[in-house]
Protein backbone atom coordinates (compact mmCIF):
# COMPACT_ATOMS: atom_id res chain seq x y z
CA UNK A 1 0.00 0.00 0.00
CA UNK A 2 1.31 3.50 -0.82
CA UNK A 3 2.23 6.07 1.84
CA UNK A 4 -0.86 8.12 0.83
CA UNK A 5 -3.07 5.21 1.81
CA UNK A 6 -1.25 4.92 5.11
CA UNK A 7 -1.90 8.57 5.97
CA UNK A 8 -5.63 8.17 5.34
CA UNK A 9 -5.94 5.57 8.06
CA UNK A 10 -6.84 7.30 11.30
CA UNK A 11 -5.76 6.31 14.76
CA UNK A 12 -9.31 5.62 15.99
CA UNK A 13 -9.88 3.32 13.09
CA UNK A 14 -6.87 1.30 14.13
CA UNK A 15 -8.15 0.92 17.67
CA UNK A 16 -11.51 -0.52 16.63
CA UNK A 17 -10.12 -3.12 14.22
CA UNK A 18 -11.26 -6.67 15.02
CA UNK A 19 -8.78 -9.28 16.26
CA UNK A 20 -8.84 -11.26 13.06
CA UNK A 21 -7.47 -8.26 11.12
CA UNK A 22 -3.98 -9.11 12.39
CA UNK A 23 -3.92 -12.46 10.67
CA UNK A 24 -1.63 -12.80 7.53
CA UNK A 25 -3.34 -12.14 4.24
CA UNK A 26 -2.83 -14.79 1.59
CA UNK A 27 -1.07 -13.87 -1.59
CA UNK A 28 -3.20 -12.42 -4.31
CA UNK A 29 -5.89 -11.02 -1.82
CA UNK A 30 -4.34 -7.72 -0.75
CA UNK A 31 -7.13 -5.42 0.63
CA UNK A 32 -5.39 -2.15 -0.28
CA UNK A 33 -7.27 0.51 -2.27
CA UNK A 34 -4.50 0.63 -4.89
CA UNK A 35 -4.11 -3.13 -5.21
CA UNK A 36 -0.75 -3.16 -3.45
CA UNK A 37 -0.02 -5.28 -0.43
CA UNK A 38 0.16 -3.45 2.94
CA UNK A 39 3.53 -3.38 4.61
CA UNK A 40 4.17 -6.10 7.07
CA UNK A 41 2.68 -5.31 10.51
CA UNK A 42 0.06 -2.75 9.24
CA UNK A 43 -3.49 -3.66 8.29
CA UNK A 44 -6.56 -1.68 7.05
CA UNK A 45 -9.92 -1.28 8.98
CA UNK A 46 -13.08 -2.94 7.66
CA UNK A 47 -15.15 -1.15 5.01
CA UNK A 48 -17.76 1.46 6.39
CA UNK A 49 -16.07 2.14 9.76
CA UNK A 50 -15.23 5.72 8.88
CA UNK A 51 -18.77 6.47 7.56
CA UNK A 52 -20.36 5.02 10.72
CA UNK A 53 -18.24 7.31 12.89
CA UNK A 54 -19.29 10.36 10.89
CA UNK A 55 -23.01 9.47 11.12
CA UNK A 56 -22.71 8.88 14.85
CA UNK A 57 -21.25 12.33 15.50
CA UNK A 58 -23.88 13.99 13.31
CA UNK A 59 -26.66 12.35 15.35
CA UNK A 60 -25.05 13.41 18.65
CA UNK A 61 -24.73 17.02 17.50
CA UNK A 62 -28.34 17.09 16.24
CA UNK A 63 -29.74 15.79 19.54
CA UNK A 64 -27.70 18.35 21.47
CA UNK A 65 -28.99 21.18 19.28
CA UNK A 66 -32.63 20.14 19.70
CA UNK A 67 -32.20 19.84 23.48
CA UNK A 68 -30.59 23.26 23.72
CA UNK A 69 -33.43 24.84 21.72
CA UNK A 70 -36.13 23.19 23.84
CA UNK A 71 -34.57 24.15 27.18
CA UNK A 72 -34.03 27.71 25.98
CA UNK A 73 -37.67 28.05 24.91
CA UNK A 74 -38.89 26.75 28.27
CA UNK A 75 -36.70 29.25 30.08
CA UNK A 76 -37.98 32.10 27.92
CA UNK A 77 -41.62 31.02 28.36
CA UNK A 78 -41.17 30.71 32.12
CA UNK A 79 -39.66 34.16 32.36
CA UNK A 80 -42.30 35.71 30.15
CA UNK A 81 -45.20 34.23 32.18
CA UNK A 82 -48.57 33.28 30.66
CA UNK A 83 -49.12 33.92 26.99
CA UNK A 84 -50.46 37.31 26.16
CA UNK A 85 -52.90 35.79 23.70
CA UNK A 86 -56.40 35.31 25.00
CA UNK A 87 -57.82 31.83 25.37
CA UNK A 88 -61.53 31.27 24.85
CA UNK A 89 -63.52 29.51 27.55
CA UNK A 90 -67.28 28.95 27.84
CA UNK A 91 -69.36 30.03 30.82
CA UNK A 92 -73.01 30.35 31.82
CA UNK A 93 -74.41 33.91 31.91
CA UNK A 94 -76.63 33.00 34.87
CA UNK A 95 -74.09 30.89 36.78
CA UNK A 96 -70.60 32.33 36.21
CA UNK A 97 -69.03 29.66 38.38
CA UNK A 98 -69.65 27.19 35.53
CA UNK A 99 -66.54 27.43 33.31
CA UNK A 100 -65.22 24.91 30.78
CA UNK A 101 -62.87 24.84 27.79
CA UNK A 102 -65.44 23.75 25.20
CA UNK A 103 -69.05 24.62 24.24
CA UNK A 104 -71.89 22.91 26.06
CA UNK A 105 -74.88 23.43 28.33
CA UNK A 106 -75.03 24.69 31.90
CA UNK A 107 -75.59 21.72 34.23
CA UNK A 108 -77.67 23.94 36.53
CA UNK A 109 -80.12 25.75 34.24
CA UNK A 110 -79.52 24.09 30.86
CA UNK A 111 -78.65 27.32 29.04
CA UNK A 112 -76.09 27.25 26.24
CA UNK A 113 -72.67 28.33 27.44
CA UNK A 114 -71.34 31.53 25.87
CA UNK A 115 -67.72 32.18 24.88
CA UNK A 116 -65.63 34.32 27.17
CA UNK A 117 -62.07 35.50 26.68
CA UNK A 118 -59.87 34.27 29.49
CA UNK A 119 -57.19 36.86 29.78
CA UNK A 120 -53.83 36.77 31.39
CA UNK A 121 -54.06 37.57 35.06
CA UNK A 122 -52.77 41.00 35.93
CA UNK A 123 -49.61 41.11 37.97
CA UNK A 124 -51.05 43.53 40.51
CA UNK A 125 -52.89 42.21 43.56
CA UNK A 126 -55.62 43.79 45.62
CA UNK A 127 -54.80 45.30 48.94
CA UNK A 128 -54.23 42.47 51.39
CA UNK A 129 -56.16 44.29 54.12
CA UNK A 130 -59.12 45.35 51.99
CA UNK A 131 -59.74 42.48 49.57
CA UNK A 132 -63.14 40.87 49.29
CA UNK A 133 -63.62 37.12 49.15
CA UNK A 134 -64.87 35.98 45.73
CA UNK A 135 -64.12 39.28 43.99
CA UNK A 136 -61.16 40.53 41.95
CA UNK A 137 -60.30 43.98 40.59
CA UNK A 138 -61.78 44.77 37.18
CA UNK A 139 -60.47 46.97 34.36
CA UNK A 140 -62.94 47.96 31.63
CA UNK A 141 -62.85 50.37 28.72
CA UNK A 142 -64.20 53.90 28.77
CA UNK A 143 -66.85 52.90 26.22
CA UNK A 144 -68.19 50.18 28.50
CA UNK A 145 -68.18 52.55 31.47
CA UNK A 146 -70.33 55.01 29.55
CA UNK A 147 -72.69 52.43 28.07
CA UNK A 148 -73.18 50.65 31.41
CA UNK A 149 -74.08 53.85 33.24
CA UNK A 150 -71.33 53.44 35.81
CA UNK A 151 -70.92 56.62 37.86
CA UNK A 152 -68.48 57.41 40.64
CA UNK A 153 -68.71 59.69 43.67
CA UNK A 154 -65.98 60.97 45.95
CA UNK A 155 -66.11 60.00 49.60
CA UNK A 156 -66.46 63.20 51.62
CA UNK A 157 -66.17 63.98 55.31
CA UNK A 158 -69.27 65.67 56.67
CA UNK A 159 -71.62 65.86 59.62
CA UNK A 160 -74.26 63.17 59.23
CA UNK A 161 -77.58 63.35 61.00
CA UNK A 162 -77.48 60.88 63.84
CA UNK A 163 -80.90 59.29 63.44
CA UNK A 164 -80.94 55.51 63.96
CA UNK A 165 -83.55 53.79 61.82
CA UNK A 166 -84.79 50.33 62.69
CA UNK A 167 -87.90 48.15 62.74
CA UNK A 168 -89.98 47.20 65.75
CA UNK A 169 -93.11 45.44 66.96
CA UNK A 170 -95.90 46.82 69.15
CA UNK A 171 -96.33 44.82 72.36
CA UNK A 172 -98.57 45.25 75.44
CA UNK A 173 -97.15 46.70 78.63
CA UNK A 174 -96.29 43.62 80.68
CA UNK A 175 -96.77 45.56 83.93
CA UNK A 176 -100.43 46.26 83.08
CA UNK A 177 -101.63 42.68 82.64
CA UNK A 178 -103.70 40.50 84.94
CA UNK A 179 -104.79 36.87 84.74
CA UNK A 180 -108.16 35.94 86.23
CA UNK A 181 -108.29 32.34 87.55
CA UNK A 182 -110.76 30.15 89.46
CA UNK A 183 -110.06 30.21 93.21
CA UNK A 184 -112.43 27.30 93.91
CA UNK A 185 -113.49 24.23 91.92
CA UNK A 186 -117.03 24.32 90.61
CA UNK A 187 -119.36 25.08 87.71
CA UNK A 188 -119.50 28.36 85.87
CA UNK A 189 -123.02 29.54 86.54
CA UNK A 190 -123.08 32.86 84.73
CA UNK A 191 -120.68 34.68 82.41
CA UNK A 192 -121.29 38.41 82.24
CA UNK A 193 -118.33 39.25 79.93
CA UNK A 194 -118.08 36.83 77.05
CA UNK A 195 -116.15 38.60 74.28
CA UNK A 196 -112.48 39.31 73.71
CA UNK A 197 -111.96 43.04 73.23
CA UNK A 198 -114.59 44.11 75.76
CA UNK A 199 -113.46 46.92 78.01
CA UNK A 200 -114.03 46.35 81.73
CA UNK A 201 -113.77 48.43 84.90
CA UNK A 202 -111.84 47.51 87.99
CA UNK A 203 -114.13 45.37 90.20
CA UNK A 204 -116.65 44.67 87.43
CA UNK A 205 -118.38 41.29 87.72
CA UNK A 206 -117.14 38.95 85.00
CA UNK A 207 -118.64 35.56 85.97
CA UNK A 208 -119.62 33.39 88.95
CA UNK A 209 -118.74 29.85 90.06
CA UNK A 210 -121.19 27.57 91.87
CA UNK A 211 -119.03 25.84 94.49
CA UNK A 212 -120.15 23.10 96.92
CA UNK A 213 -117.28 24.04 99.24
CA UNK A 214 -118.50 27.63 99.54
CA UNK A 215 -122.07 26.52 100.10
CA UNK A 216 -121.02 24.16 102.92
CA UNK A 217 -118.88 26.81 104.63
CA UNK A 218 -121.62 29.45 104.45
CA UNK A 219 -124.16 27.05 105.98
CA UNK A 220 -121.73 26.34 108.80
CA UNK A 221 -121.40 30.08 109.44
CA UNK A 222 -125.19 30.47 109.58
CA UNK A 223 -125.48 27.62 112.10
CA UNK A 224 -122.81 29.12 114.35
CA UNK A 225 -124.51 32.53 114.32
CA UNK A 226 -127.87 30.94 115.19
CA UNK A 227 -126.69 29.78 118.62
CA UNK A 228 -128.55 31.11 121.62
CA UNK A 229 -127.50 34.18 123.59
CA UNK A 230 -126.03 31.99 126.29
CA UNK A 231 -123.56 30.60 123.78
CA UNK A 232 -123.01 33.85 121.86
CA UNK A 233 -119.39 34.25 122.98
CA UNK A 234 -118.51 30.66 122.08
CA UNK A 235 -120.36 31.00 118.77
CA UNK A 236 -118.39 34.11 117.87
CA UNK A 237 -115.12 32.32 118.56
CA UNK A 238 -116.14 29.36 116.36
CA UNK A 239 -117.31 31.61 113.47
CA UNK A 240 -113.94 33.34 113.02
CA UNK A 241 -112.19 30.38 111.33
CA UNK A 242 -115.21 29.86 109.08
CA UNK A 243 -115.16 33.50 107.95
CA UNK A 244 -111.46 33.16 107.19
CA UNK A 245 -112.09 30.02 105.16
CA UNK A 246 -114.79 31.76 103.11
CA UNK A 247 -112.41 34.63 102.35
CA UNK A 248 -109.79 32.17 101.12
CA UNK A 249 -112.40 30.60 98.86
CA UNK A 250 -112.89 33.99 97.18
CA UNK A 251 -116.04 35.27 98.89
CA UNK A 252 -115.89 39.05 99.52
CA UNK A 253 -116.12 40.31 103.13
CA UNK A 254 -119.28 42.26 102.40
CA UNK A 255 -121.02 39.10 101.23
CA UNK A 256 -119.82 37.21 104.33
CA UNK A 257 -121.28 39.94 106.55
CA UNK A 258 -124.57 39.70 104.66
CA UNK A 259 -124.69 35.93 105.27
CA UNK A 260 -124.29 36.50 109.01
CA UNK A 261 -126.86 39.30 109.00
CA UNK A 262 -129.53 37.60 106.90
CA UNK A 263 -128.83 33.99 107.79
CA UNK A 264 -129.04 33.02 104.11
CA UNK A 265 -126.16 30.73 102.89
CA UNK A 266 -124.75 31.19 99.36
CA UNK A 267 -122.88 28.85 97.02
CA UNK A 268 -121.83 31.19 94.20
CA UNK A 269 -118.41 32.87 94.18
CA UNK A 270 -118.29 36.08 92.09
CA UNK A 271 -115.35 36.61 89.68
CA UNK A 272 -114.44 40.31 89.36
CA UNK A 273 -111.96 42.24 87.20
CA UNK A 274 -108.78 43.03 89.19
CA UNK A 275 -107.83 45.96 86.90
CA UNK A 276 -109.46 48.20 84.33
CA UNK A 277 -108.61 47.36 80.76
CA UNK A 278 -109.47 45.24 77.75
CA UNK A 279 -110.22 41.52 77.67
CA UNK A 280 -107.27 39.98 75.80
CA UNK A 281 -108.24 36.31 76.22
CA UNK A 282 -111.25 34.38 77.57
CA UNK A 283 -111.58 30.74 78.58
CA UNK A 284 -114.78 31.01 80.66
CA UNK A 285 -117.62 28.98 79.11
CA UNK A 286 -121.04 28.95 80.86
CA UNK A 287 -121.88 25.61 82.47
CA UNK A 288 -118.37 24.19 82.26
CA UNK A 289 -116.58 22.70 85.27
CA UNK A 290 -113.32 24.33 86.33
CA UNK A 291 -110.65 23.28 88.80
CA UNK A 292 -108.92 25.52 91.26
CA UNK A 293 -106.41 27.72 89.36
CA UNK A 294 -108.02 27.27 85.92
CA UNK A 295 -107.55 30.39 83.69
CA UNK A 296 -110.76 32.29 82.96
CA UNK A 297 -109.74 35.69 81.56
CA UNK A 298 -106.71 37.77 80.68
CA UNK A 299 -107.11 41.52 80.97
CA UNK A 300 -104.66 44.13 79.75
CA UNK A 301 -104.50 47.86 80.15
CA UNK A 302 -103.57 49.09 76.65
CA UNK A 303 -103.56 52.79 77.51
CA UNK A 304 -99.77 52.45 77.40
CA UNK A 305 -98.00 50.11 74.95
CA UNK A 306 -94.42 49.22 74.12
CA UNK A 307 -92.53 49.16 70.84
CA UNK A 308 -89.68 46.64 70.95
CA UNK A 309 -86.83 47.30 68.52
CA UNK A 310 -83.50 45.57 67.88
CA UNK A 311 -80.38 47.75 67.71
CA UNK A 312 -77.06 46.65 66.19
CA UNK A 313 -73.81 46.95 68.17
CA UNK A 314 -72.53 49.83 66.01
CA UNK A 315 -75.53 51.97 67.03
CA UNK A 316 -76.01 50.83 70.62
CA UNK A 317 -73.52 53.33 72.19
CA UNK A 318 -75.72 56.17 70.90
CA UNK A 319 -78.92 54.86 72.50
CA UNK A 320 -79.87 55.78 76.07
CA UNK A 321 -82.88 55.88 78.39
CA UNK A 322 -84.95 59.01 77.85
CA UNK A 323 -84.02 59.28 74.17
CA UNK A 324 -86.72 60.65 71.85
CA UNK A 325 -88.19 58.31 69.23
CA UNK A 326 -90.62 58.68 66.33
CA UNK A 327 -92.74 55.64 65.44
CA UNK A 328 -94.51 55.16 62.11
CA UNK A 329 -97.04 52.35 62.38
CA UNK A 330 -97.54 49.68 59.75
CA UNK A 331 -99.45 50.85 56.70
CA UNK A 332 -98.61 54.53 57.15
CA UNK A 333 -102.26 55.56 57.36
CA UNK A 334 -101.95 57.03 60.85
CA UNK A 335 -99.58 59.93 61.60
CA UNK A 336 -96.26 59.18 63.34
CA UNK A 337 -96.36 58.76 67.11
CA UNK A 338 -93.72 60.10 69.48
CA UNK A 339 -92.34 58.00 72.30
CA UNK A 340 -89.46 57.66 74.73
CA UNK A 341 -86.81 54.98 75.27
CA UNK A 342 -87.49 53.52 78.72
CA UNK A 343 -85.26 50.45 78.90
CA UNK A 344 -82.26 48.75 77.26
CA UNK A 345 -82.35 45.00 77.78
CA UNK A 346 -79.24 43.51 79.45
CA UNK A 347 -78.55 40.71 76.94
CA UNK A 348 -77.64 40.43 73.25
CA UNK A 349 -79.29 37.94 70.91
CA UNK A 350 -76.79 35.23 69.96
CA UNK A 351 -78.22 34.78 66.47
CA UNK A 352 -78.85 38.36 65.30
CA UNK A 353 -76.18 40.03 67.49
CA UNK A 354 -78.68 42.78 68.37
CA UNK A 355 -79.83 44.26 71.67
CA UNK A 356 -83.51 44.88 72.38
CA UNK A 357 -84.64 48.40 73.25
CA UNK A 358 -88.04 49.30 74.72
CA UNK A 359 -89.94 52.43 73.65
CA UNK A 360 -93.06 53.50 75.54
CA UNK A 361 -96.05 55.05 73.74
CA UNK A 362 -99.28 56.55 75.07
CA UNK A 363 -102.34 54.83 73.60
CA UNK A 364 -105.32 56.49 75.21
CA UNK A 365 -107.50 56.14 72.11
CA UNK A 366 -106.57 52.45 71.65
CA UNK A 367 -105.59 52.74 67.98
CA UNK A 368 -102.10 51.30 68.54
CA UNK A 369 -102.70 47.57 68.60
CA UNK A 370 -100.20 45.00 69.90
CA UNK A 371 -98.72 42.96 67.06
CA UNK A 372 -98.40 45.82 64.57
CA UNK A 373 -95.05 46.42 62.87
CA UNK A 374 -93.48 49.84 63.05
CA UNK A 375 -90.63 51.85 61.55
CA UNK A 376 -88.72 53.61 64.31
CA UNK A 377 -86.29 56.52 64.19
CA UNK A 378 -84.22 57.12 67.31
CA UNK A 379 -82.92 60.68 67.40
CA UNK A 380 -79.20 60.89 68.16
CA UNK A 381 -76.53 63.61 67.93
CA UNK A 382 -74.94 64.13 64.47
CA UNK A 383 -71.69 62.29 63.74
CA UNK A 384 -68.66 63.48 61.76
CA UNK A 385 -67.55 60.75 59.35
CA UNK A 386 -66.53 59.81 55.80
CA UNK A 387 -69.81 59.56 53.90
CA UNK A 388 -70.80 57.82 50.63
CA UNK A 389 -74.17 57.12 48.97
CA UNK A 390 -75.96 54.14 50.47
CA UNK A 391 -76.27 52.45 47.06
CA UNK A 392 -72.47 52.39 46.77
CA UNK A 393 -72.28 49.80 49.55
CA UNK A 394 -73.04 46.17 48.72
CA UNK A 395 -73.57 43.53 51.38
CA UNK A 396 -73.10 39.77 51.22
CA UNK A 397 -74.66 39.20 54.63
CA UNK A 398 -71.28 38.57 56.23
CA UNK A 399 -69.40 41.64 55.01
CA UNK A 400 -69.90 44.92 53.16
CA UNK A 401 -67.84 46.26 50.27
CA UNK A 402 -67.54 49.07 47.74
CA UNK A 403 -65.80 49.39 44.36
CA UNK A 404 -63.05 52.01 44.40
CA UNK A 405 -62.05 53.68 41.11
CA UNK A 406 -58.24 53.72 40.98
CA UNK A 407 -57.88 55.25 37.49
CA UNK A 408 -57.54 53.97 33.95
CA UNK A 409 -60.88 52.15 34.08
CA UNK A 410 -59.74 49.98 36.99
CA UNK A 411 -62.17 49.27 39.84
CA UNK A 412 -61.00 47.56 43.01
CA UNK A 413 -63.36 45.82 45.47
CA UNK A 414 -62.74 47.09 48.98
CA UNK A 415 -64.10 45.70 52.24
CA UNK A 416 -65.61 48.42 54.46
CA UNK A 417 -67.43 48.76 57.77
CA UNK A 418 -70.44 51.06 57.86
CA UNK A 419 -71.85 53.16 60.66
CA UNK A 420 -74.68 55.66 60.87
CA UNK A 421 -77.21 55.75 58.04
CA UNK A 422 -79.24 58.83 57.23
CA UNK A 423 -81.55 58.85 54.24
CA UNK A 424 -79.54 58.01 51.11
CA UNK A 425 -76.14 58.33 52.82
CA UNK A 426 -74.08 56.08 55.05
CA UNK A 427 -70.99 56.70 57.17
CA UNK A 428 -67.91 54.56 56.49
CA UNK A 429 -66.19 53.69 59.75
CA UNK A 430 -63.35 51.64 58.27
CA UNK A 431 -61.87 50.77 54.86
CA UNK A 432 -62.23 54.02 52.90
CA UNK A 433 -60.43 57.36 53.02
CA UNK A 434 -61.74 60.82 52.30
CA UNK A 435 -61.37 61.76 48.63
CA UNK A 436 -61.39 58.21 47.22
CA UNK A 437 -63.87 57.62 44.41
CA UNK A 438 -66.44 54.87 44.75
CA UNK A 439 -68.94 53.52 42.23
CA UNK A 440 -72.31 55.01 43.17
CA UNK A 441 -74.48 53.62 40.36
CA UNK A 442 -74.55 50.32 38.45
CA UNK A 443 -72.19 48.82 41.01
CA UNK A 444 -74.04 45.53 40.63
CA UNK A 445 -72.66 45.23 37.07
CA UNK A 446 -69.10 45.48 38.36
CA UNK A 447 -69.94 43.02 41.10
CA UNK A 448 -71.17 40.46 38.56
CA UNK A 449 -68.17 41.04 36.28
CA UNK A 450 -65.77 40.70 39.19
CA UNK A 451 -67.32 37.44 40.38
CA UNK A 452 -67.28 36.05 36.83
CA UNK A 453 -63.60 36.80 36.35
CA UNK A 454 -62.79 35.41 39.75
CA UNK A 455 -64.51 32.15 38.78
CA UNK A 456 -62.73 32.04 35.40
CA UNK A 457 -59.34 32.58 37.01
CA UNK A 458 -60.13 29.61 39.19
CA UNK A 459 -59.17 31.16 42.50
CA UNK A 460 -62.59 32.32 43.55
CA UNK A 461 -60.99 35.38 45.15
CA UNK A 462 -59.56 35.58 48.61
CA UNK A 463 -59.72 37.72 51.64
CA UNK A 464 -56.58 39.38 50.51
CA UNK A 465 -57.80 40.14 47.01
CA UNK A 466 -57.03 38.49 43.72
CA UNK A 467 -55.49 39.25 40.37
CA UNK A 468 -56.82 42.16 38.45
CA UNK A 469 -58.87 41.30 35.39
CA UNK A 470 -58.66 43.18 32.11
CA UNK A 471 -61.67 44.73 30.47
CA UNK A 472 -62.72 44.28 26.90
CORBEL-V673718 format. One record per residue. N is the residue number from 1. SS is DSSP state (h for helix, s for strand, l for the rest). OMEGA is omega in whole degrees, 0 to 359 (NA if undefined). NEAR is the number of other C-alpha atoms within 12 Angstrom. Layout:
N,SS,OMEGA,NEAR
N,SS,OMEGA,NEAR
This chain:
1,l,183,22
2,l,179,17
3,h,177,16
4,h,177,12
5,h,179,22
6,h,182,23
7,h,180,13
8,h,183,18
9,l,184,26
10,l,180,18
11,h,179,14
12,h,180,14
13,h,179,25
14,h,186,21
15,h,185,16
16,l,178,19
17,l,178,23
18,l,184,15
19,h,184,13
20,h,178,13
21,h,182,19
22,h,181,17
23,l,179,14
24,l,179,19
25,l,181,20
26,l,180,10
27,l,178,11
28,l,181,11
29,l,180,13
30,l,183,20
31,l,182,24
32,l,180,26
33,l,183,21
34,l,177,14
35,l,180,14
36,l,176,18
37,l,177,25
38,l,176,27
39,l,181,18
40,l,181,14
41,l,179,12
42,l,182,25
43,l,185,31
44,l,179,37
45,l,179,30
46,l,179,22
47,l,175,15
48,l,183,13
49,h,182,21
50,h,180,22
51,h,179,14
52,h,180,14
53,h,180,17
54,h,180,14
55,h,181,14
56,h,181,14
57,h,176,14
58,h,179,14
59,h,181,14
60,h,180,14
61,h,179,14
62,h,179,14
63,h,180,14
64,h,180,14
65,h,179,14
66,h,180,14
67,h,180,14
68,h,180,14
69,h,181,14
70,h,180,14
71,h,180,14
72,h,179,14
73,h,179,14
74,h,181,15
75,h,179,13
76,h,180,14
77,h,180,14
78,h,180,12
79,h,183,11
80,h,180,13
81,l,181,15
82,l,180,18
83,l,180,16
84,l,181,15
85,l,180,12
86,l,177,16
87,s,184,20
88,s,173,20
89,s,181,26
90,s,182,29
91,s,180,33
92,l,179,28
93,l,182,24
94,l,181,22
95,l,186,25
96,l,178,34
97,l,177,29
98,l,181,36
99,s,176,33
100,s,187,27
101,l,181,18
102,l,180,18
103,l,179,19
104,l,179,20
105,s,178,22
106,l,180,23
107,l,182,18
108,l,184,16
109,l,179,15
110,l,179,15
111,l,175,19
112,s,178,21
113,l,181,28
114,s,180,24
115,s,179,24
116,s,180,29
117,s,175,26
118,s,187,31
119,l,179,27
120,l,180,24
121,l,180,31
122,l,185,25
123,l,180,16
124,l,177,20
125,s,177,26
126,l,179,33
127,l,185,23
128,l,182,22
129,l,185,20
130,l,180,31
131,l,181,32
132,l,180,39
133,l,178,31
134,l,180,35
135,l,176,43
136,l,175,49
137,l,183,49
138,s,173,43
139,s,181,34
140,l,184,29
141,l,179,20
142,h,179,18
143,h,179,14
144,h,178,19
145,h,181,27
146,h,183,15
147,h,181,13
148,h,179,19
149,l,180,18
150,l,179,28
151,s,180,29
152,s,179,29
153,s,179,26
154,s,174,24
155,l,183,33
156,s,175,24
157,s,183,22
158,s,177,20
159,s,183,20
160,s,178,28
161,l,190,26
162,l,180,28
163,l,178,29
164,s,182,38
165,s,180,31
166,s,179,32
167,s,181,27
168,s,180,31
169,s,177,30
170,s,180,34
171,s,177,31
172,s,177,34
173,l,185,28
174,h,181,21
175,h,184,17
176,h,179,23
177,s,177,27
178,s,174,28
179,s,178,30
180,s,183,31
181,s,178,30
182,l,180,34
183,l,178,32
184,l,173,34
185,l,179,27
186,s,182,29
187,s,177,30
188,s,183,31
189,s,180,24
190,s,178,22
191,s,183,27
192,l,180,24
193,l,189,32
194,l,186,24
195,l,172,21
196,l,182,20
197,l,177,21
198,l,176,24
199,s,183,26
200,s,176,29
201,l,175,20
202,l,180,19
203,l,180,17
204,l,180,22
205,s,181,24
206,s,182,39
207,s,176,33
208,s,181,38
209,s,175,43
210,s,187,34
211,l,175,31
212,h,180,21
213,h,179,29
214,h,180,36
215,h,179,28
216,h,181,21
217,h,179,34
218,h,175,38
219,h,178,27
220,h,179,30
221,h,179,36
222,h,180,29
223,h,180,24
224,h,181,28
225,h,180,32
226,l,178,25
227,l,182,21
228,l,182,13
229,h,180,12
230,h,180,10
231,h,184,14
232,h,182,16
233,h,179,16
234,h,179,16
235,h,179,23
236,h,179,23
237,h,181,17
238,h,183,22
239,h,184,29
240,h,178,22
241,h,180,18
242,h,177,31
243,h,180,33
244,h,180,22
245,h,178,25
246,h,177,37
247,h,179,24
248,h,178,21
249,l,175,34
250,l,180,33
251,l,180,37
252,l,181,24
253,h,180,18
254,h,180,14
255,h,177,25
256,h,177,38
257,h,180,25
258,h,177,19
259,h,181,32
260,h,184,30
261,h,184,15
262,h,183,18
263,l,180,21
264,l,179,22
265,l,178,29
266,l,178,32
267,l,183,31
268,s,177,33
269,s,180,38
270,s,176,35
271,s,184,35
272,s,180,33
273,l,180,33
274,l,179,26
275,l,173,27
276,l,181,24
277,s,183,33
278,s,177,32
279,s,181,32
280,s,181,29
281,s,180,24
282,s,176,28
283,l,183,28
284,l,179,34
285,l,182,25
286,l,178,23
287,l,181,16
288,l,178,21
289,s,180,23
290,s,174,26
291,l,176,20
292,l,180,21
293,l,180,17
294,l,179,25
295,s,179,24
296,s,182,37
297,s,167,39
298,s,184,36
299,s,179,40
300,s,175,38
301,l,184,38
302,l,177,36
303,l,173,27
304,s,179,30
305,s,178,36
306,s,166,40
307,s,182,45
308,s,181,38
309,s,178,36
310,s,183,34
311,s,180,33
312,s,183,26
313,h,182,21
314,h,182,21
315,h,186,31
316,h,180,28
317,l,182,18
318,l,178,26
319,l,182,36
320,l,178,24
321,l,182,23
322,l,182,20
323,l,181,26
324,s,180,27
325,s,175,36
326,s,186,30
327,s,174,39
328,s,184,30
329,s,181,29
330,l,179,24
331,l,177,12
332,l,181,14
333,l,181,12
334,l,178,13
335,l,179,15
336,l,180,20
337,s,180,29
338,s,179,25
339,s,183,29
340,s,175,31
341,s,182,32
342,s,183,25
343,s,171,22
344,s,184,27
345,s,189,22
346,s,183,12
347,s,177,16
348,s,179,18
349,l,184,16
350,l,183,8
351,l,184,8
352,l,182,15
353,l,178,16
354,s,177,23
355,s,182,27
356,s,179,31
357,s,182,37
358,s,177,37
359,s,183,42
360,s,180,36
361,s,172,36
362,s,186,25
363,l,185,24
364,l,181,14
365,l,175,13
366,l,182,20
367,l,178,22
368,l,187,33
369,l,175,31
370,l,181,29
371,l,178,18
372,l,172,24
373,s,182,24
374,s,170,35
375,s,188,28
376,s,173,35
377,s,177,36
378,s,181,41
379,l,181,30
380,l,180,28
381,l,177,20
382,l,179,19
383,s,177,26
384,s,186,19
385,s,171,27
386,s,189,32
387,s,174,43
388,s,175,43
389,s,181,31
390,h,182,29
391,h,177,27
392,h,184,39
393,l,176,40
394,s,182,33
395,s,176,22
396,l,185,16
397,l,179,9
398,l,180,13
399,l,179,21
400,s,181,29
401,s,175,38
402,s,173,46
403,s,182,52
404,s,177,44
405,s,183,33
406,s,177,24
407,s,178,18
408,l,181,16
409,l,182,29
410,s,181,32
411,s,186,38
412,s,176,45
413,s,184,54
414,s,177,45
415,s,181,37
416,s,174,34
417,s,185,25
418,s,179,33
419,s,183,35
420,s,174,40
421,s,179,34
422,s,181,27
423,l,183,19
424,l,182,17
425,s,179,30
426,s,178,36
427,s,177,39
428,s,182,38
429,s,186,26
430,s,173,21
431,l,183,32
432,l,181,35
433,l,177,22
434,l,179,22
435,l,177,19
436,l,182,27
437,s,178,30
438,s,178,42
439,s,184,39
440,s,176,30
441,s,182,26
442,l,178,26
443,h,181,35
444,h,177,25
445,h,177,25
446,h,180,41
447,h,179,36
448,h,180,26
449,h,181,37
450,h,180,39
451,h,179,37
452,h,181,36
453,h,176,40
454,h,178,37
455,h,180,33
456,h,180,38
457,h,172,35
458,l,183,23
459,l,182,23
460,l,181,25
461,l,178,31
462,l,181,29
463,l,180,24
464,l,179,25
465,l,181,32
466,l,178,39
467,s,177,38
468,l,176,36
469,s,179,40
470,l,178,31
471,l,181,28
472,l,NA,19
